[in-house]
């Protein structure tokens, strides 16, 4: 009996060692994913990873990524838009290469403070905002709260209406099993969780999975993700959406399994003059899966 217990303990220890996923050092991550040391900048209390490309005197556009993502999701769009716009994209605190928020505050109100501080720091008075999923919710909230700083609005499969696990006025109850992610995050498991966001499996190649996995292992990133979930308290969106006066384009994948394209009707009805461009055979990330055709639609709208 004693020998059997010893064997089981040895197997459990070996399994735990195999599954354990420690953080990666910042130096290693920056060597892989930081294009220029100047892209790390201090903005108010935050340290942010910001890429600022295109003519400084051109109309500015701010690109906001979704939950668990990074500014790299916009690579194709940024490359195309920078010929006509000043393209500013950032990793939100605790995402990508941006360290966690120093106050551990991941509320939408804090995100709006950050955007105002970033615009001031970069000397931008008004900008167009492009937001994907969670970033879409931040973008449309900013447009409603700060119309004086919002030129145009592009919402890519935006978040904001109640859905499974997210009720109005209530913080999400984060399952205890999700907290294991802080110590255990095998790349194969991450790939399975990412697959639901893509309609075309070939888009989710090894390099893309590796990037997601690496950046989720940035110091403090996984704890920041959990805190962001715990601090997300959705409010009834219609009163704010109806205040938006900026010209608005909705961009959606017709095969989006995470936020179905049918949800676009809620935004079309609430935001006066808004319009929709939907792309067949495309999932939750049209900026990656249908990069060129969706870029063309967005570029035409921003012009």
Secondary structure, DSSP 8 states (H G I E B T S, - for coil): -HHHHHHHHHHHHHHHHHHB---B-HHHHHHHH-S-GGGEEEETTEEEEEEEES-TTS-EEEEE--TT--GGGGHHHHHHHTTTSEEEEEE-TTSTTS---TT---SHHHHHHHHHHHHHHHT-S-EEEEEETHHHHHHHHHHHH-GGGEEEEEEES---S-BTTB-TT-B----GGGGGGGTB--HHHHHHHHHTT-SSGGGS-HHHHHHHHHHHTBTTHHHHHHHHHHH-B---SHHHHTT--SEEEEEEETT-SSS-GGGHHHHHHHSTT-EEEEETT--S-HHHHTHHHHHHHHHHHH-
